[in-house]
Amino acid sequence: MLIQAGFEVEKKRGKGSHTIWKHSLYKGSITLSGKDGKDAKPYQEKDVKQAINKVKNHET
């Protein structure tokens, strides 16, 4: 969903299995825990949906 909305993974920072997603139209970033293919936690799903909606509506 994030890739389709134009978000990109930030280069690795630190250790662990977290990924940090950025978008030029989104202030801040989205941090997801876990490895690729794992289910996101409910609060992470909510954050992702909110971020995608803000980008679609060009809000910051």
N, C-alpha and C positions, 0 to 999 in steps of 0.2 A: 504494500500500500504506500509506504513512504517513497519507494523508488518511483512508482507511477506518478506520485505527486511532485516529483522533482527534487526530493531530498537526496543528499549524498552522505556517505559514511565519512566521518572525519578520520584522518590518519590516526593510527594507534597512539593513545596517550596512557601511559602507565601500564599496570598489569591487570589481569583479570579477563573475564569473558563479556564485558560490557561493550556495546557499540554506541557511538555518539553520532547523531544525525543532525545535519545542518541544511538550511535552505536560505537563499539570499533574501527572500521575502518574509522570513520568520525570525523574529528577535529571540535570541537564545538558542537552545538546542534540545533535542530529545535524546535521553539516555535509556537504552534498553539493556536489561540484564539477561544473562543466559547466552547460550550459543545459538547459531543459526539453526532454524528448524524446530526449536523449542517453542512452546506456547508462551505468549506474553502474559504477564499478570494482569488482572482486570484493571488496575489503576493505570498500567502502561497502555492498555488498549484505549482507555478514555483519553489519555494525554495525546496519543497518536491521532485519534479522530479529531480532537480539538485543534491540533497543530495543522492538520490537513485542511480543515475548514477555514482556518485563519489565512492560510496561503491562497486557497481558492477565492476568498473574499478580499485578498490583499490587505489584511489587517496585520498589525505587528504586536 
